[in-house]
Amino acid sequence: VHEIMTPHPGLHTMQPEDSIESCMHVMTHNKVRHLPIMENGQLIGLISIGDVVSMYIGVQKDIIDDMTSYLYR
């Protein structure tokens, strides 16, 4: 496990209030597929790149739907 896991000083965490874009940037920049979500020094969740991409696609779809609805009223 030691050979394939990110070393502890390299561990990246996020807060519940961090944006999906921030999570995506950290994951892409650091080449990690999972991010622990911490609050008050406690682990409260874990998100994967799949979670982030899914959420991001949902947000983009909502924006497209809103714009389409506005244009075709």
Secondary structure as UniProt FT lines:
FT   TURN            2..4
FT   HELIX           8..10
FT   TURN            16..17
FT   HELIX           20..30
FT   STRAND          34..39
FT   TURN            40..41
FT   STRAND          42..48
FT   HELIX           49..71
//
